[in-house]
Amino acid sequence: MGLCHVLLEIKTGLLYSLLIVLTQRYLILSILLCVGVSASKAQYDPSFSHYFDMETSFNPSAAGRQSYLNVVADYAMDMAGYEHNPRTAYVSADMPFRALRSFHGVGLTFMNDQIGLFTHTRFDLQYALQLRLFKGNLRFGLQAGLISEKFDGSKVDLGDSNDPAFSTTALTGSAFDLGAGLLYSHGQWYGGVSAHHLNSPLVTLGDNNELKIDPTYYFIGGCNISFRNPLLKLKPSFLFRTDGKGWRGDITGRLVYNNGNKMLYVGATYSPTISATILLGGSFHGVVLGYSYEAYTSGINPGNGSHELFVGYRHDISFAKKGKNLHKSVRIL
């Protein structure tokens, strides 16, 4: 989950005001440092424990990759029990369509990430194209959107200082954002690579404060492992991300029970030097529910971990042709 999404580069202007903008995030960061979580691993974008069901949050080529309308909502509350702790809300929708004898996908994502007096918002539109390659499926994806940043200076308590260098009003700014991705699947395995903020967006807060966002790169992979019992599968997966300055890796294993339109899973994720997470979830008639709890592996109290709730809805889309009951699935896993 997003522990501390650090502002990457501030170039000019009101240093005192800048410090106020960063105060809330560095308060959280200082807590992480005290419990042994490296500051170098803090990155701009939040992460999600249910990344395996939220692939469009980091890879636009996943838009429409499965043969249903896919609607997702996720809410993450990091470092429970701490004041001004990070809270992230995410909503997305994607679906496949067929045109010019090829499968395509479209999607949209919205995210609101709040920590203290600072709010980060992102909205993206996505497009993906699927091609056959070496008896598998290769998908190309692009996304374009808007990043908005807000600092609510009206809630800053300056005491008796009245220093004009401090901003006591709301500072806002926005910038255009670009991303791209690839995803390849063959049989029971898949792998992909993607990037956010390829154009290194520059957000101006107020008159003098600038925030430059570095590109972030994602690498994902996974597979399905079958057992003699056809109702059970093991689904290992991983997600690695880096902005060139910090990194985070998530290694996940889920045991999945699938019986018709009913599915249940239990799993765990290990993030080296950061945390361990338990996962529980399932689906019934297209409605998907999931919960996770992330406990930090350093000195922080286990009760001050991170909660995440996932809700999804899936509605099958059939690509019928001239009245025939044909179903062309674009599902990978």
N, C-alpha and C positions, 0 to 999 in steps of 0.2 A: 504494500500500500504506500501512498505518498507520505513519507515521513517528514520531509522538509524540502520544499521545492525552491531552491536558492536562486535568487536573482543573480544572473551570471556576469553581467558587466554594466557598471554605471559610469558614465563618462564625465559629466560636467555638473556644475551648479551647486546648489544649496546642500552642503555636506551635512549640516545638522538635520535638514529635512530628510535627506537620504537615510541617515541613521534611524530616524523615526520610522521610515518606510520599512526598514529591515529589522527593526527591533523585535517584532513579534516572531519572525522566522528565526532569528538568532537565539531567542529565548528557548524555542523548541530545539534548535541545533545544539545549544549549550547542554540541554538535558541529555541529548543523544551522546554528546562527547563524554559526559560524566559517566554514562553507562557503557561506554566502549564502542558505540557505533561510529565508524569513521566518517568525518565530514566530507571526505573525498567521494563518498558514495551518494551524497545528497544530490538530486538532480531536479531539473525544472518540472518535468512531467510526473504526475503521480503514477503509481503502479497498483494493480488490482490482483487479488488472490485468485479470482475467477477468470483469469486471462484466457483460459482455454475455451470459455464461452463468450469472450468479448474481443475476438480477434480484430474486429474493425477499429477498436480503440487504439491499435498500434500498427495495423497493416491494412491499407485500403484495398489491396487485392483480395481480401477475404469477403468483400461486399458481394452478396448474392452467391456465395460458393456452395450453398446448400439449397435443396429444392423446396424451400418454404420461405414465406414472409417471416422474418426474424425480428422481434421487438425485444429490447433489453433495457432494464433499469437496474442500477447498482448504487448503493450508498455505503460509503466507507467512513468510519470514525476512528482515526488513528490516536494512539496514546491516550486511551480512555482514562478519565480521572484528572487529567491536567487541564488547567485553564488555557483557553485559546488554542486548543489542540486542533490539528488539521481535520477538516471534514470535506469529503468529496462526493458530489452527486454526478451520475453519468446516465445518459439516455441515448439510445441509438435505434435505428431501424434500417434493415437492408433486405433486398429481394433480388432474385434472378429474373432475367427475361431473355427471350430468344429473338434475334434479328440477323438478317443476312447470313443465315445458316450457321450462326455461332451463338454461343452462350455468353451473356453479359451480366453484370450486376451493378446495382446502384445502391447507395446508402447515404445516410446522414448521421452525424454524431453531435452531441452537445454535452459539455462538461463544465461544472462549476466547482472550483476548488477554493476553499476558504481557510485561512489560518490567521487568527487574530483580526487585525484591521485590514488585512490584505486579501483581495479576491482576484482569482485568475479564472477567466472564462474563455472557452474555445468552442467554435462551431465550424464543422467541416461538411462538405459535400464530397461524395466518393463515387468513382466509376471503376469498374474492373472488366477485363476481357479475358475469356478462357480459350486456350488453344490445346489441341492434342499434341503430345510430344513423347516419343519413346513409350507408347502405350500408357502414358499417364496424362495428367492435366497440368498445364502451366498457365498461371494467371498473372496478368499485369494489372496493377492498380495505381490510380492517381487520386489525390485529394487536394482540395483548395478550400480555404476558410479564413476565418477572422479570429485573431487573438485579442482579448481585451483584458486590461489590468486596471485595478482600482485600489486606491488607498484611502480609507475613511479617516482623514485627519481631524474631523469634527469630534472624534472620541478620544483624542490625545489629551491627557492631563498634564499641562505644563507647570502646574503649581503657580509660583509667583514669578517665574522667569520672564514670561512675556517676550521671549526672544523672537524677533520677526523672521529669523531664519527657519523656524519651525513652521511647517504647514499645518494649519488648523481647519482646513477645508478639504473637500474630497479632491483627490488627484486621479485623473483617469487618462487612459491612452489605449490605442489599438493599432494593430498592424496586420497586413496580409500574410498568410502562412501557406506553405506548400509542403506536400509529402508524397511519397511514392513507395511501392512495394512489389515484391515478387513472391509467389507461393507455388510450390510444385508438389503434387501428390501422385503416388503410384501404389496401387494395391492398398496395403494396410499402414503405410507410413507417409509422412509429409514433412516438408521443411520450407522455410521462407526467410526472407530478409526484407527489411523496410527501413524507412527513415522519415522522421518528422523534422520540421523547421529547416528544410533544405535551403531556403532563401535567407537564413539567419535573420529573422524579423527584428526590427528595431522599434521599440515602443517608447514614445515620449510621454513621460508623466509630468504634468504641469508644463512650465516654461523651460526648465533647465535639466531635468533628470531624464536620462536615457537608459533603457534596459535592452541589451542585446541578448538574443536567445540563440544559443549554439545548436546545431543539428544534433539529433539523438538517433542512434542506430539500434535496430532490434533484430535479433536472430531467434527463430523459433523452430522447434522440431517435435515430432511425436509419432506414436504408432499405436496400433491395436494388437494385443496379444490374446489369442483365444485359448480356452481350456476345453477339456473333454465335455464339461457341462456347457451346452450352447447358450445358456442364459447368463453366463459370466464372462467378463472380459477385463483384462488389465490394460489401463491406458496411461503409460508413462509419457511425460512431455517436459520440455524445458523452454524457458524464455530468458535470453540474455540481452541486456541493454547497456549502452554506454554513450556518453557525449564526448568522449576523448579525455575527460578529466576525472570522472567517476564512473562506477559501474554497479550493476546489480544482476545477480543470477538467481533464477527460481527453478528448482528441480522438483517435479511433481509426479506422484503416482496415485492413480485412482482405481479402485475396484468397483466395477459397474455391473449391476444386475439389471437385465433388460428382458421384460416379458410383455410382448405386444406393445400396448400404448402406455405401459407403466415402466418407469426406470428409477432406480435408486443407486446412489454411489456414496462411498466413503473414501477419503484420501488424505494425503499429507503433502506438504511442500517444505523443502529446506532451502533457505537463502543463506549461502555461506557468509559467516561473520555477522549476520544481521538477525535472522529470526527462524522460527519453525512454526508452521501453520497447520491446523486441522481443517478438513473440508467435509461438509455433509450436504447432500442435496438429492434431488430427484425430480421427476416430471410425471404428469398425469393428464392425458388428453390435451397435450400441447402446452400446458402451463408448467413452467420450470421454476423451481425454488432452490436456492442455495444459501448456505451460511458458512462463514469461516471465522476463525479466531487466530490471530497472529501473535505469538509470544516472542518477545525479543530475547536473544540468547546471551545478552550481556547482563549487567547487574540490575536492570529495571525490574520492578515488582511484576510478577506474572499477571496480576490483576490489572495492570496498566497497559495491556496490549491493545490490539486493534481489532475492531469488529467490522465485518462486511456482510451485507445482505444483498443477494442477487435475486431478481425476478425477471422471468422471460416468458414470451408467448410465441409459439410457432404454428403457422397455418400453412398446410401443404399447398403447393402450387403445381398443377399438372399441365405439362406442355402437350396438350392434345392436338392431333393433326387430322383435319377433315373428318371429324366425328369419330375417329378411331380412339380406342381407349389406350393410348400410348402414353407412357410416363418416362420422360427423359430426366434422370436425376443428375444434378451437378454436385451432389454431395461428395465431400472428400472423406471426412471421418465423422 
